[in-house]
Amino acid sequence: MQVVRKTAAGSHLRKRAGTQALRSTGSPPPDAVRPLPPTEAEVAERAYYLYLARGSAPGSEFDDWIQADRSLRDGRDEKSA
């Protein structure tokens, strides 16, 4: 359903029912903004700290990488874990 309004200048504005208008700045509402995913360098650094926290034992590089990526995406700081 469309709603048509006439402005004082005589032009028409159309707005679909159920949609939110953008703010006067033209930016989307704050809850629509998503943070960027972590860079490869950020994940590598976090994975390295996890590796050190495990005592530098080899064999869990993939697990360290996945844990580092998830912790960065979730916004948790697991460097000291």
C-alpha positions in Angstrom: 0.0 0.0 0.0 1.4 3.4 -0.9 0.6 6.6 0.9 0.7 9.8 -1.2 1.1 13.2 0.6 0.9 16.6 -1.0 3.5 19.1 0.3 3.0 22.8 0.6 4.9 23.3 -2.6 2.5 21.1 -4.4 4.9 18.2 -5.1 3.9 14.7 -4.1 5.8 12.4 -1.7 5.4 8.7 -1.8 6.1 6.4 1.1 5.5 2.7 1.3 3.6 1.6 4.4 5.7 -0.3 6.8 9.1 1.1 5.7 11.2 3.4 7.8 12.3 6.7 6.3 16.0 7.6 6.5 17.1 10.2 9.0 17.5 13.7 7.9 21.3 13.0 7.3 20.4 10.3 4.8 22.2 7.6 6.9 20.6 4.3 7.8 19.5 3.7 11.4 22.3 2.7 13.8 21.1 -0.8 14.2 21.5 -1.3 10.4 25.3 -0.6 10.4 27.4 -3.7 10.7 31.1 -3.7 11.6 33.6 -4.8 9.1 34.9 -8.4 9.4 38.4 -8.7 10.9 41.3 -8.5 8.5 43.6 -11.5 7.8 46.4 -9.7 9.7 44.2 -9.2 12.7 43.2 -12.9 12.8 46.8 -14.0 12.3 47.9 -11.8 15.2 45.2 -13.1 17.5 45.9 -16.7 16.4 49.6 -16.1 17.3 48.7 -15.0 20.8 46.5 -18.1 21.2 49.4 -20.2 20.1 51.7 -18.6 22.6 49.0 -19.0 25.4 49.0 -22.8 24.6 52.7 -23.0 25.2 53.7 -22.8 21.5 52.9 -26.4 21.0 52.4 -27.3 17.2 49.4 -29.0 15.8 46.5 -26.7 16.5 47.1 -23.9 14.0 43.7 -24.4 12.4 41.9 -24.4 15.7 43.8 -21.2 16.8 42.8 -19.5 13.5 39.1 -20.4 13.9 39.0 -19.3 17.5 40.8 -16.1 16.7 38.4 -15.3 13.9 35.3 -16.0 16.0 36.6 -14.0 19.0 37.3 -11.0 16.8 33.9 -11.2 15.1 32.1 -11.6 18.4 34.1 -8.6 19.9 35.7 -10.7 22.7 39.3 -10.3 23.7 40.8 -13.7 24.1 44.5 -12.7 23.9 44.9 -13.5 27.5 43.0 -16.8 27.3 
